[in-house]
Amino acid sequence: MAIKPATAFAAAALASLAFAAPAQAELQTWRLTAQSYDVQAGSTAPAFAEVGKSFAIDFVFDTEVQSREGWGGVFEGVVKSFTVNGITSEAVGDILADGAGLNVFGSWPSAPRSDGLTGIGLSDLSDVFYPDVASALKGFATSVPTGSASLRLNFVDSAVSAQPISFVMTSVPEPSAAWLLLAGLPWLAMNRKRLSAS
């Protein structure tokens, strides 16, 4: 039996929308835990980052960001926000993972914070090149427990050095809009068979 015109049209519309849809942000939350071991001479760290204190930072990354044109392994604007010391900040931040010997990511709050935090930098002695954000994050997750990474928190009047302990993903990515549209195609096919049999 011929395919119902309405069903065929709906299937074609879903497919065209899926492939024409712009790339959607795929947000992942990662938690970095660390322990402070040094404070800039002559300065005082906020209580949460005093020497010997352990703390966690939750970062939200957009893993759909593409590398900078002509410079593989450089991803700009990947950090969307971070939470530390009970304060969540919208943020900007980049990842450099070009395999040149030092892979890093840095993030800065978009507005002043009450605790004076102005920047976060995680660096790792690595010559591994990562072609996308997701693999770079997994690379940091692998290297942090080995002790090869270091963390620096910059404040208005001080700076804190800390030893990263773990870096783990704490959220499951949501499916993109294009995937959801494509997922409707099997349903349309089954519905067509059911209608054809009736």
Contact map, one row per residue, 1 for C-alpha under 8 A:
111000000000000000000000000000000000000000000000000000000000000000000000000000000000000000000000000000000000000000000000000000000000000000000000000000000000000000000000000000000000000000000000000100
111100000000000000000000000000000000000000000000000000000000000000000000000000000000000000000000000000000000000000000000000000000000000000000000000000000000000000000000000000000000000000000000000000
111110110000000000000000000000000000000000000000000000000000000000000000000000000000000000000000000000000000000000000000000000000000000000000000000000000000000000000000000000000000000000000001000100
011111110000000000000000000000000000000000000000000000000000000000000000000000000000000000000000000000000000000000000000000000000000000000000000000000000000000000000000000000000000000000000001000000
001111111000000000000000000000000000000000000000000000000000000000000000000000000000000000000000000000000000000000000000000000000000000000000000000000000000000000000000000000000000000000000000000000
000111111100000000000000000000000000000000000000000000000000000000000000000000000000000000000000000000000000000000000000000000000000000000000000000000000000000000000000000000000000000000000000000000
001111111110000000000000000000000000000000000000000000000000000000000000000000000000000000000000000000000000000000000000000000000000000000000000000000000000000000000000000000000000000000010001000000
001111111111000000000000000000000000000000000000000000000000000000000000000000000000000000000000000000000000000000000000000000000000000000000000000000000000000000000000000000000000000000000000000000
000011111111100000000000000000000000000000000000000000000000000000000000000000000000000000000000000000000000000000000000000000000000000000000000000000000000000000000000000000000000000000000000000000
000001111111110000000000000000000000000000000000000000000000000000000000000000000000000000000000000000000000000000000000000000000000000000000000000000000000000000000000000000000000000000010000000000
000000111111111000000000000000000000000000000000000000000000000000000000000000000000000000000000000000000000000000000000000000000000000000000000000000000000000000000000000000000000000010010000000000
000000011111111100000000000000000000000000000000000000000000000000000000000000000000000000000000000000000000000000000000000000000000000000000000000000000000000000000000000000000000000000000000000000
000000001111111110000000000000000000000000000000000000000000000000000000000000000000000000000000000000000000000000000000000000000000000000000000000000000000000000000000000000000000000000000000000000
000000000111111111000000000000000000000000000000000000000000000000000000000000000000000000000000000000000000000000000000000000000000000000000000000000000000000000000000000000000000110110000000000000
000000000011111111100000000000000000000000000000000000000000000000000000000000000000000000000000000000000000000000000000000000000000000000000000000000000000000000000000000000000000110010000000000000
000000000001111111110000000000000000000000000000000000000000000000000000000000000000000000000000000000000000000000000000000000000000000000000000000000000000000000000000000000000000000000000000000000
000000000000111111111000000000000000000000000000000000000000000000000000000000000000000000000000000000000000000000000000000000000000000000000000000000000000000000000000000000000100100000000000000000
000000000000011111111000000000000000000000000000000000000000000000000000000000000000000000000000000000000000000000000000000000000000000000000000000000000000000000000000000000001110110000000000000000
000000000000001111111000000000000000000000000000000000000000000000000000000000000000000000000000000000000000000000000000000000000000000000000000000000000000000000000000000000000100000000000000000000
000000000000000111111100000000000000000000000000000000000000000000000000000000000000000000000000000000000000000000000000000000000000000000000000000000000000000000000000000000000000000000000000000000
000000000000000011111110000000000000000000000000000000000000000000000000000000000000000000000000000000000000000000000000000000000000000000000000000000000000000000000000000000001100000000000000000000
000000000000000000011111000000000000000000000000000000000000000000000000000000000000000000000000000000000000000000000000000000000000000000000000000000000000000000000000000000000000000000000000000000
000000000000000000001111100000000000000000000000000000000000000100000000000000000000000000000000000000000000000000000000000000000000000000000000000000000000000000000000000000000000000000000000000000
000000000000000000000111110000000000000000000000000000000000000100000000000000000000000000000000000000000000000000000000000000000000000000000000000000000000000000000000000000011000000000000000000000
000000000000000000000011111000000000000000000000000000000000011110000000000000000000000000000000000000000000000000000000000000000000000000000000000000000000000000000000000000010000000000000000000000
000000000000000000000001111100000000000000000000000000000000011100000000000000000000000000000000000000000000000000000000000000000000000000000000000000000000000000000000000011110000000000000000000000
000000000000000000000000111110000000000000000000000000000001111000000000000000000000000000000000000000000000000000000000000000000000000000000000000000000000000000000000000011000000000000000000000000
000000000000000000000000011111000000000000000000000000000001111000000000000000000000000000000000000000000000000000000000000000000000000000000000000000000000000000000000111110000000000000000000000000
000000000000000000000000001111100000000000000000000000000111100000000000000000000000000000000000000000000000000000000000000000000000000000000000000000000000000000000000111000000000000000000000000000
000000000000000000000000000111110000000000000000000000000111100000000000000000000000000000000000000000000000000000000000000000000000000000000000000000000000000000000011111000000000000000000000000000
000000000000000000000000000011111000000000000000000000011110000000000000000000000000000000000000000000000000000000000000000000000000000000000000000000000000000000000111110000000000000000000000000000
000000000000000000000000000001111100000000000000000000011110000000000000000000000000000000000000000000000000000000000000000000000000000000000000000000000000000000011111000000000000000000000000000000
000000000000000000000000000000111110000000000000000001111000000000000000000000000000000000000000000000000000000000000000000000000000000000000000000000000000000000011110000000000000000000000000000000
000000000000000000000000000000011111000000000000000001110000000000000000000000000000000000000000000000000000000000000000000000000000000000000000000000100000000001111100000000000000000000000000000000
000000000000000000000000000000001111100000000000101111100000000000000000000000000000000000000000000000000000000000000000000000000000000000000000000000000000000001111000000000000000000000000000000000
000000000000000000000000000000000111110000000000111111000000000000000000000000000000000000000000000000000000000000000000000000000000000000000000000000000000000111100000000000000000000000000000000000
000000000000000000000000000000000011111000000000011100000000000000000000000000000000000000000000000000000000000000000000000000000000000000000000000000000000000111100000000000000000000000000000000000
000000000000000000000000000000000001111100000000001000000000000000000000000000000000000000000000000000000000000000000000000000000000000000000000000000000000000111000000000000000000000000000000000000
000000000000000000000000000000000000111110111000011000000000000000000000000000000000000000000000000000000000000000000000000000000000000000000000000000000000011110000000000000000000000000000000000000
000000000000000000000000000000000000011111110000000000000000000000000000000000000000000000000000000000000000000000000000000000000000000000000000000000000000011100000000000000000000000000000000000000
000000000000000000000000000000000000001111100000000000000000000000000000000000000000000000000000000000000000000000000000000000000000000000000000000000000000000000000000000000000000000000000000000000
000000000000000000000000000000000000000111110000000000000000000000000000000000000000000000000000000000000000000000000000000000000000000000000000000000000000000000000000000000000000000000000000000000
000000000000000000000000000000000000001111111000000000000000000000000000000000000000000000000000000000000000000000000000000000000000000000000000000000000000111000000000000000000000000000000000000000
000000000000000000000000000000000000001101111100010000000000000000000000000000000000000000000000000000000000000000000000000000000000000000000000000000000000110000000000000000000000000000000000000000
000000000000000000000000000000000000001000111111110000000000000000000000000000000000000000000000000000000000000000000000000000000000000000000000000000000000011100000000000000000000000000000000000000
000000000000000000000000000000000000000000011111110000000000000000000000000000000000000000000000000000000000000000100000000000000000000000000000000000000000000000000000000000000000000000000000000000
000000000000000000000000000000000000000000001111110000000000000000000000000000000000000000000000000000000000000000000000000000000000000000000000000000000000000000000000000000000000000000000000000000
000000000000000000000000000000000000000000001111110011100000000000000000000000000000100000000000000000000000000000000000000000000000000000000000000000000000000000000000000000000000000000000000000000
000000000000000000000000000000000011000000001111111111100000000000000000000000000000000000000000000000000000000000000000000000000000000000000000000000000000000100000000000000000000000000000000000000
000000000000000000000000000000000001101000011111111110000000000000000000000000000000000000000000000000000000000000000000000000000000000000000000000000000000000000000000000000000000000000000000000000
000000000000000000000000000000000011111000000000111110000000000000000000000000000000000000000000000000000000000000000000000000000000000000000000000000000000000000000000000000000000000000000000000000
000000000000000000000000000000000011100000000000111111000000000000000000000000000000000000000000000000000000000000000000000000000000000000000000000000000000000000000000000000000000000000000000000000
000000000000000000000000000000000011000000000001111111100000000000000000000000000000000000000000000000000000000000000000000000000000000000000000000000000000000000000000000000000000000000000000000000
000000000000000000000000000000001111000000000001100111110000000000000000000000000000000000000000000000000000000000000000000000000000000000000000000000000000000000000000000000000000000000000000000000
000000000000000000000000000000001110000000000001100011111000000000000000000000000001100000000000000000000000000000000000000000000000000000000000000000000000000000000000000000000000000000000000000000
000000000000000000000000000000111100000000000000000001111100000000000000000000000001000000000000000000000000000000000000000000000000000000000000000000000000000000000000000000000000000000000000000000
000000000000000000000000000000111000000000000000000000111110000000000000000000000111000000000000000000000000000000000000000000000000000000000000000000000000000000000000000000000000000000000000000000
000000000000000000000000000011110000000000000000000000011111000000000000000000000111000000000000000000000000000000000000000000000000000000000000000000000000000000000000000000000000000000000000000000
000000000000000000000000000011110000000000000000000000001111100000000000000000111110000000000000000000000000000000000000000000000000000000000000000000000000000000000000000000000000000000000000000000
000000000000000000000000001111000000000000000000000000000111110000000000000000111100000000000000000000000000000000000000000000000000000000000000000000000000000000000000000000000000000000000000000000
000000000000000000000000001111000000000000000000000000000011111000000000000001111000000000000000000000000000000000000000000000000000000000000000000000000000000000000000000000000000000000000000000000
000000000000000000000000111100000000000000000000000000000001111110000000000001110000000000000000000000000000000000000000000000000000100000000000000000000000000000000000000000000000000000000000000000
000000000000000000000000111100000000000000000000000000000000111110000000000001000000000000000000000000000000000000000000000000000001110000000000000000000000000000000000000000000000000000000000000000
000000000000000000000011110000000000000000000000000000000000011111000000000000000000000000000000000000000000000000000000000000000000100000000000000000000000000000000000000000000000000000000000000000
000000000000000000000000100000000000000000000000000000000000011111100000001111000000000000000000000000000000000000000000000000000001100000000000000000000000000000000000000000000000000000000000000000
000000000000000000000000000000000000000000000000000000000000000111110000001000000000000000000000000000000000000000000000000000000001100000000000000000000000000000000000000000000000000000000000000000
000000000000000000000000000000000000000000000000000000000000000011111011111100000000000000000000000000000000000000000000000000000011000000000000000000000000000000000000000000000000000000000000000000
000000000000000000000000000000000000000000000000000000000000000001111111111100000000000000000000000000000000000000000000000000000000000000000000000000000000000000000000000000000000000000000000000000
000000000000000000000000000000000000000000000000000000000000000000111111000000000000000000000000000000000000000000000000000000000000000000000000000000000000000000000000000000000000000000000000000000
000000000000000000000000000000000000000000000000000000000000000000011111000000000000000000000000000000000000000000000000000000000000000000000000000000000000000000000000000000000000000000000000000000
000000000000000000000000000000000000000000000000000000000000000000111111110000000000000000000000000000000000000000000000000000000000000000000000000000000000000000000000000000000000000000000000000000
000000000000000000000000000000000000000000000000000000000000000000111111110000000000000000000000010000000000000000000000000000000010000000000000000000000000000000000000000000000000000000000000000000
000000000000000000000000000000000000000000000000000000000000000000110011111000000000000000000011111000000000000000000000000000001111000000000000000000000000000000000000000000000000000000000000000000
000000000000000000000000000000000000000000000000000000000000000000110011111100000000000000000111110000000000000000000000000000000000000000000000000000000000000000000000000000000000000000000000000000
000000000000000000000000000000000000000000000000000000000000000011110000111111000000000000000111000000000000000000000000000000000001100000000000000000000000000000000000000000000000000000000000000000
000000000000000000000000000000000000000000000000000000000000000010110000011111000000000000001110000000000000000000000000000000000000000000000000000000000000000000000000000000000000000000000000000000
000000000000000000000000000000000000000000000000000000000000000010000000001111110000000000011100000000000000000000000000000000000000000000000000000000000000000000000000000000000000000000000000000000
000000000000000000000000000000000000000000000000000000000000111010000000001111110000000000011110000000000000000000000000000000000000100000000000000000000000000000000000000000000000000000000000000000
000000000000000000000000000000000000000000000000000000000011110000000000000011111100000000111100000000000010000000000000000000000000000000000000000000000000000000000000000000000000000000000000000000
000000000000000000000000000000000000000000000000000000000011110000000000000011111100000001111000000000000000000000000000000000000000000000000000000000000000000000000000000000000000000000000000000000
000000000000000000000000000000000000000000000000000000000011100000000000000000111110000111110000000000000000100000000000000000000000000000000000000000000000000000000000000000000000000000000000000000
000000000000000000000000000000000000000000000000000000001111000000000000000000111111000111100000000000000000000000000000000000000000000000000000000000000000000000000000000000000000000000000000000000
000000000000000000000000000000000000000000000000000000001110000000000000000000001111111110000000000000000000000000000000000000000000000000000000000000000000000000000000000000000000000000000000000000
000000000000000000000000000000000000000000000000000000111100000000000000000000000111111100000000000000000000000000000000000000000000000000000000000000000000000000000000000000000000000000000000000000
000000000000000000000000000000000000000000000001000000100000000000000000000000000011111000000000000000000000000000000000000000000000000000000000000000000000000000000000000000000000000000000000000000
000000000000000000000000000000000000000000000000000000000000000000000000000000000011111100000000000000000000000000000000000000000000000000000000000000000000000000000000000000000000000000000000000000
000000000000000000000000000000000000000000000000000000000000000000000000000000000011111110000000000000000000000010000000000000000000000000000000000000000000000000000000000000000000000000000000000000
000000000000000000000000000000000000000000000000000000000000000000000000000000001111011111000000000000000000000000000000000000000000000000000000000000000000000000000000000000000000000000000000000000
000000000000000000000000000000000000000000000000000000000000000000000000000000001110001111100000000000000000111010000000000000000000000000000000000000000000000000000000000000000000000000000000000000
000000000000000000000000000000000000000000000000000000000000000000000000000000011100000111110000000000000000111000000000000000000000000000000000000000000000000000000000000000000000000000000000000000
000000000000000000000000000000000000000000000000000000000000000000000000000000111100000011111000000000000011110000000000000000000000000000000000000000000000000000000000000000000000000000000000000000
000000000000000000000000000000000000000000000000000000000000000000000000000011111000000001111100000000000011110000000000000000000000000000000000000000000000000000000000000000000000000000000000000000
000000000000000000000000000000000000000000000000000000000000000000000000000111110000000000111110000000001111000000000000000000000000000000000000000000000000000000000000000000000000000000000000000000
000000000000000000000000000000000000000000000000000000000000000000000000011111100000000000011111000000001110000000000000000000000000000000000000000000000000000000000000000000000000000000000000000000
000000000000000000000000000000000000000000000000000000000000000000000000111101000000000000001111100000111100000000000000000000000000100000000000000000000000000000000000000000000000000000000000000000
000000000000000000000000000000000000000000000000000000000000000000000000111000000000000000000111110000111000000000000000000000000000000000000000000000000000000000000000000000000000000000000000000000
000000000000000000000000000000000000000000000000000000000000000000000000110000000000000000000011111101110000000000000000000000011100000100000000000000000000000000000000000000000000000000000000000000
000000000000000000000000000000000000000000000000000000000000000000000001110000000000000000000001111100100000000000000000000000111100000000000000000000000000000000000000000000000000000000000000000000
000000000000000000000000000000000000000000000000000000000000000000000000100000000000000000000000111111100000000000000000000001111100000000000000000000000000000000000000000000000000000000000000000000
000000000000000000000000000000000000000000000000000000000000000000000000000000000000000000000000111111100000000000000000000001111000000000000000000000000000000000000000000000000000000000000000000000
000000000000000000000000000000000000000000000000000000000000000000000000000000000000000000000000001111100000000000000000000011110000000000000000000000000000000000000000000000000000000000000000000000
000000000000000000000000000000000000000000000000000000000000000000000000000000000000000000000000101111110000000000000000001111100000000000000000000000000000000000000000000000000000000000000000000000
000000000000000000000000000000000000000000000000000000000000000000000000000000000000000000000011111111111000000000000000001111100000000000000000000000000000000000000000000000000000000000000000000000
000000000000000000000000000000000000000000000000000000000000000000000000000000000000000000000011100001111100000000000000111100000000000000000000000000000000000000000000000000000000000000000000000000
000000000000000000000000000000000000000000000000000000000000000000000000000000000000000000001111000000111110000000000000111000000000000000000000000000000000000000000000000000000000000000000000000000
000000000000000000000000000000000000000000000000000000000000000000000000000000000000000000001110000000011111000000000011110000000000000000000000000000000000000000000000000000000000000000000000000000
000000000000000000000000000000000000000000000000000000000000000000000000000000100000000000111100000000001111100000000011100000000000000000000000000000000000000000000000000000000000000000000000000000
000000000000000000000000000000000000000000000000000000000000000000000000000000000000000000111000000000000111110000000111000000000000000000000000000000000000000000000000000000000000000000000000000000
000000000000000000000000000000000000000000000000000000000000000000000000000000001000000011110000000000000011111110001110000000000000000000000000000000000000000000000000000000000000000000000000000000
000000000000000000000000000000000000000000000000000000000000000000000000000000000000000011110000000000000001111100000000000000000000000000000000000000000000000000000000000000000000000000000000000000
000000000000000000000000000000000000000000000000000000000000000000000000000000000000000011000000000000000000111110000000000000000000000000000000000000000000000000000000000000000000000000000000000000
000000000000000000000000000000000000000000000000000000000000000000000000000000000000000000000000000000000000111111011100000000000000000000000000000000000000000000000000000000000000000000000000000000
000000000000000000000000000000000000000000000000000000000000000000000000000000000000001010000000000000000000101111111100000000000000000000000000000000000000000000000000000000000000000000000000000000
000000000000000000000000000000000000000000000000000000000000000000000000000000000000000000000000000000000000000111111000000000000000000000000000000000000000000000000000000000000000000000000000000000
000000000000000000000000000000000000000000000100000000000000000000000000000000000000000000000000000000000000000011111000000000000000000000000000000000000010000000000000000000000000000000000000000000
000000000000000000000000000000000000000000000000000000000000000000000000000000000000000000000000000000000000000111111100000000000000000000000000000000000011100000000000000000000000000000000000000000
000000000000000000000000000000000000000000000000000000000000000000000000000000000000000000000000000000000000100111111110000000000000000000000000000000001111000000000000000000000000000000000000000000
000000000000000000000000000000000000000000000000000000000000000000000000000000000000000000000000000000000001100110011111000000000000000000000000000000001111000000000000000000000000000000000000000000
000000000000000000000000000000000000000000000000000000000000000000000000000000000000000000000000000000000111100000001111100000000000000000000000000000001110000000000000000000000000000000000000000000
000000000000000000000000000000000000000000000000000000000000000000000000000000000000000000000000000000000111000000000111110000000000000000000000000000111100000000000000000000000000000000000000000000
000000000000000000000000000000000000000000000000000000000000000000000000000000000000000000000000000000011110000000000011111000000000000000000000000000111000000000000000000000000000000000000000000000
000000000000000000000000000000000000000000000000000000000000000000000000000000000000000000000000000000011100000000000001111100000000000000000000000011110000000000000000000000000000000000000000000000
000000000000000000000000000000000000000000000000000000000000000000000000000000000000000000000000000001111000000000000000111110000000000000000000000011100000000000000000000000000000000000000000000000
000000000000000000000000000000000000000000000000000000000000000000000000000000000000000000000000000001110000000000000000011111000000000000010011000111000000000000000000000000000000000000000000000000
000000000000000000000000000000000000000000000000000000000000000000000000000000000000000000000000000011100000000000000000001111100000000000000000000110000000000000000000000000000000000000000000000000
000000000000000000000000000000000000000000000000000000000000000000000000000000000000000000000000001111100000000000000000000111110000000000000000000000000000000000000000000000000000000000000000000000
000000000000000000000000000000000000000000000000000000000000000000000000000000000000000000000000011111100000000000000000000011111000000000000000000000000000000000000000000000000000000000000000000000
000000000000000000000000000000000000000000000000000000000000000000000000000000000000000000000000111110000000000000000000000001111100000000000000000000000000000000000000000000000000000000000000000000
000000000000000000000000000000000000000000000000000000000000000000000000100000000000000000000000111100000000000000000000000000111110000000000000000000000000000000000000000000000000000000000000000000
000000000000000000000000000000000000000000000000000000000000000000000000100000000000000000000000111000000000000000000000000000011111101100100000000000000000000000000000000000000000000000000000000000
000000000000000000000000000000000000000000000000000000000000000000100001100000000000000000000000000000000000000000000000000000001111101100000000000000000000000000000000000000000000000000000000000000
000000000000000000000000000000000000000000000000000000000000001011100000101000000000000000000000000000000000000000000000000000000111111100000000000000000000000000000000000000000000000000000000000000
000000000000000000000000000000000000000000000000000000000000011111000000001001000000000000000010000000000000000000000000000000000111111110000000000000000000000000000000000000000000000000000000000000
000000000000000000000000000000000000000000000000000000000000001000000000000000000000000000000000000000000000000000000000000000000001111111000000000000000000000000000000000000000000000000000000000000
000000000000000000000000000000000000000000000000000000000000000000000000000000000000000000000000000000000000000000000000000000000111111111100000000000000000000000000000000000000000000000000000000000
000000000000000000000000000000000000000000000000000000000000000000000000000000000000000000000000100000000000000000000000000000000111111111110000000000000000000000000000000000000000000000000000000000
000000000000000000000000000000000000000000000000000000000000000000000000000000000000000000000000000000000000000000000000000000000000111111111000000000000000000000000000000000000000000000000000000000
000000000000000000000000000000000000000000000000000000000000000000000000000000000000000000000000000000000000000000000000000000000000011111111100000000000000000000000000000000000000000000000000000000
000000000000000000000000000000000000000000000000000000000000000000000000000000000000000000000000000000000000000000000000000000000100001111111110000000000000000000000000000000000000000000000000000000
000000000000000000000000000000000000000000000000000000000000000000000000000000000000000000000000000000000000000000000000000100000000000111111111000000000000000000000010000000000000000000000000000000
000000000000000000000000000000000000000000000000000000000000000000000000000000000000000000000000000000000000000000000000000000000000000011111111100000000000000000000111000000000000000000000000000000
000000000000000000000000000000000000000000000000000000000000000000000000000000000000000000000000000000000000000000000000000000000000000001111111110000000000000000000000000000000000000000000000000000
000000000000000000000000000000000000000000000000000000000000000000000000000000000000000000000000000000000000000000000000000100000000000000111111111110000000000000000000000000000000000000000000000000
000000000000000000000000000000000000000000000000000000000000000000000000000000000000000000000000000000000000000000000000000100000000000000011111111110000000000000011110000000000000000000000000000000
000000000000000000000000000000000000000000000000000000000000000000000000000000000000000000000000000000000000000000000000000000000000000000001111111100000000000000011110000000000000000000000000000000
000000000000000000000000000000000000000000000000000000000000000000000000000000000000000000000000000000000000000000000000000000000000000000000111111110000000000000000000000000000000000000000000000000
000000000000000000000000000000000000000000000000000000000000000000000000000000000000000000000000000000000000000000000000000000000000000000000011111111000000000000111000000000000000000000000000000000
000000000000000000000000000000000000000000000000000000000000000000000000000000000000000000000000000000000000000000000000000110000000000000000011111111000000000000000000000000000000000000000000000000
000000000000000000000000000000000000000000000000000000000000000000000000000000000000000000000000000000000000000000000000011110000000000000000011011111100000000000110000000000000000000000000000000000
000000000000000000000000000000000000000000000000000000000000000000000000000000000000000000000000000000000000000000000000011100000000000000000000001111110000000011110000000000000000000000000000000000
000000000000000000000000000000000100000000000000000000000000000000000000000000000000000000000000000000000000000000000001111000000000000000000000000011111000000011110000000000000000000000000000000000
000000000000000000000000000000000000000000000000000000000000000000000000000000000000000000000000000000000000000000000001110000000000000000000000000001111100001111000000000000000000000000000000000000
000000000000000000000000000000000000000000000000000000000000000000000000000000000000000000000000000000000000000000001111100000000000000000000000000000111110001111000000000000000000000000000000000000
000000000000000000000000000000000000000000000000000000000000000000000000000000000000000000000000000000000000000000001111000000000000000000000000000000011111011100000000000000000000000000000000000000
000000000000000000000000000000000000000000000000000000000000000000000000000000000000000000000000000000000000000000111110000000000000000000000000000000001111111000000000000000000000000000000000000000
000000000000000000000000000000000000000000000000000000000000000000000000000000000000000000000000000000000000000000011100000000000000000000000000000000000111110000000000000000000000000000000000000000
000000000000000000000000000000000000000000110000000000000000000000000000000000000000000000000000000000000000000000010000000000000000000000000000000000000011111000000000000000000000000000000000000000
000000000000000000000000000000000000001100111000000000000000000000000000000000000000000000000000000000000000000000000000000000000000000000000000000000000111111100000000000000000000000000000000000000
000000000000000000000000000000000000001100101000000000000000000000000000000000000000000000000000000000000000000000000000000000000000000000000000000000011110111110000000000000000000000000000000000000
000000000000000000000000000000000001111100001000100000000000000000000000000000000000000000000000000000000000000000000000000000000000000000000000000000011100011111000000000000000000000000000000000000
000000000000000000000000000000000001111000000000000000000000000000000000000000000000000000000000000000000000000000000000000000000000000000000000000001111000001111100000000000000000000000000000000000
000000000000000000000000000000000111110000000000000000000000000000000000000000000000000000000000000000000000000000000000000000000000000000000000000001111000000111110000000000000000000000000000000000
000000000000000000000000000000000111100000000000000000000000000000000000000000000000000000000000000000000000000000000000000000000000000000000000001011100000000011111000000000000000000000000000000000
000000000000000000000000000000011110000000000000000000000000000000000000000000000000000000000000000000000000000000000000000000000000000000000001101011100000000001111110000000000000000000000000000000
000000000000000000000000000000011110000000000000000000000000000000000000000000000000000000000000000000000000000000000000000000000000000000000001101000000000000000111110000000000000000000000000000000
000000000000000000000000000000111100000000000000000000000000000000000000000000000000000000000000000000000000000000000000000000000000000000001001100000000000000000011111000000000000000000000000000000
000000000000000000000000000001111000000000000000000000000000000000000000000000000000000000000000000000000000000000000000000000000000000000011001100000000000000000011111100000000000000000000000000000
000000000000000000000000000001110000000000000000000000000000000000000000000000000000000000000000000000000000000000000000000000000000000000001000000000000000000000000111110000000000000000000000000000
000000000000000000000000000111100000000000000000000000000000000000000000000000000000000000000000000000000000000000000000000000000000000000000000000000000000000000000011111100000000000000000000000000
000000000000000000000000000111100000000000000000000000000000000000000000000000000000000000000000000000000000000000000000000000000000000000000000000000000000000000000001111100000000000000000000000000
000000000000000000000000000111000000000000000000000000000000000000000000000000000000000000000000000000000000000000000000000000000000000000000000000000000000000000000000111110000000000000000000000000
000000000000000000000000000100000000000000000000000000000000000000000000000000000000000000000000000000000000000000000000000000000000000000000000000000000000000000000000111111000000000000000000000000
000000000000000000000000011100000000000000000000000000000000000000000000000000000000000000000000000000000000000000000000000000000000000000000000000000000000000000000000001111100000000000000000000000
000000000000000000000000011000000000000000000000000000000000000000000000000000000000000000000000000000000000000000000000000000000000000000000000000000000000000000000000000111110000000000000000000000
000000000000000000000000010000000000000000000000000000000000000000000000000000000000000000000000000000000000000000000000000000000000000000000000000000000000000000000000000011111011000000000000000000
000000000000000000000001110000000000000000000000000000000000000000000000000000000000000000000000000000000000000000000000000000000000000000000000000000000000000000000000000001111111000000000000000000
000000000000000001001001000000000000000000000000000000000000000000000000000000000000000000000000000000000000000000000000000000000000000000000000000000000000000000000000000000111111100000000000000000
000000000000000011101000000000000000000000000000000000000000000000000000000000000000000000000000000000000000000000000000000000000000000000000000000000000000000000000000000000011111110000000000000000
000000000000000001000000000000000000000000000000000000000000000000000000000000000000000000000000000000000000000000000000000000000000000000000000000000000000000000000000000000111111111000000000000000
000000000000000000000000000000000000000000000000000000000000000000000000000000000000000000000000000000000000000000000000000000000000000000000000000000000000000000000000000000111111111100000000000000
000000000000011011000000000000000000000000000000000000000000000000000000000000000000000000000000000000000000000000000000000000000000000000000000000000000000000000000000000000001111111110000000000000
000000000000011001000000000000000000000000000000000000000000000000000000000000000000000000000000000000000000000000000000000000000000000000000000000000000000000000000000000000000111111110000000000000
000000000000000000000000000000000000000000000000000000000000000000000000000000000000000000000000000000000000000000000000000000000000000000000000000000000000000000000000000000000011111111100000000000
000000000000010000000000000000000000000000000000000000000000000000000000000000000000000000000000000000000000000000000000000000000000000000000000000000000000000000000000000000000001111111110000000000
000000000010011000000000000000000000000000000000000000000000000000000000000000000000000000000000000000000000000000000000000000000000000000000000000000000000000000000000000000000000111111111000000000
000000000000000000000000000000000000000000000000000000000000000000000000000000000000000000000000000000000000000000000000000000000000000000000000000000000000000000000000000000000000001111111100000000
000000000000000000000000000000000000000000000000000000000000000000000000000000000000000000000000000000000000000000000000000000000000000000000000000000000000000000000000000000000000001111111110000000
000000100110000000000000000000000000000000000000000000000000000000000000000000000000000000000000000000000000000000000000000000000000000000000000000000000000000000000000000000000000000111111111000000
000000000000000000000000000000000000000000000000000000000000000000000000000000000000000000000000000000000000000000000000000000000000000000000000000000000000000000000000000000000000000011111111100000
000000000000000000000000000000000000000000000000000000000000000000000000000000000000000000000000000000000000000000000000000000000000000000000000000000000000000000000000000000000000000001111111110000
000000000000000000000000000000000000000000000000000000000000000000000000000000000000000000000000000000000000000000000000000000000000000000000000000000000000000000000000000000000000000000111111111000
001100100000000000000000000000000000000000000000000000000000000000000000000000000000000000000000000000000000000000000000000000000000000000000000000000000000000000000000000000000000000000011111111100
000000000000000000000000000000000000000000000000000000000000000000000000000000000000000000000000000000000000000000000000000000000000000000000000000000000000000000000000000000000000000000001111111110
000000000000000000000000000000000000000000000000000000000000000000000000000000000000000000000000000000000000000000000000000000000000000000000000000000000000000000000000000000000000000000000111111111
000000000000000000000000000000000000000000000000000000000000000000000000000000000000000000000000000000000000000000000000000000000000000000000000000000000000000000000000000000000000000000000011111111
101000000000000000000000000000000000000000000000000000000000000000000000000000000000000000000000000000000000000000000000000000000000000000000000000000000000000000000000000000000000000000000001111111
000000000000000000000000000000000000000000000000000000000000000000000000000000000000000000000000000000000000000000000000000000000000000000000000000000000000000000000000000000000000000000000000111111
000000000000000000000000000000000000000000000000000000000000000000000000000000000000000000000000000000000000000000000000000000000000000000000000000000000000000000000000000000000000000000000000011111
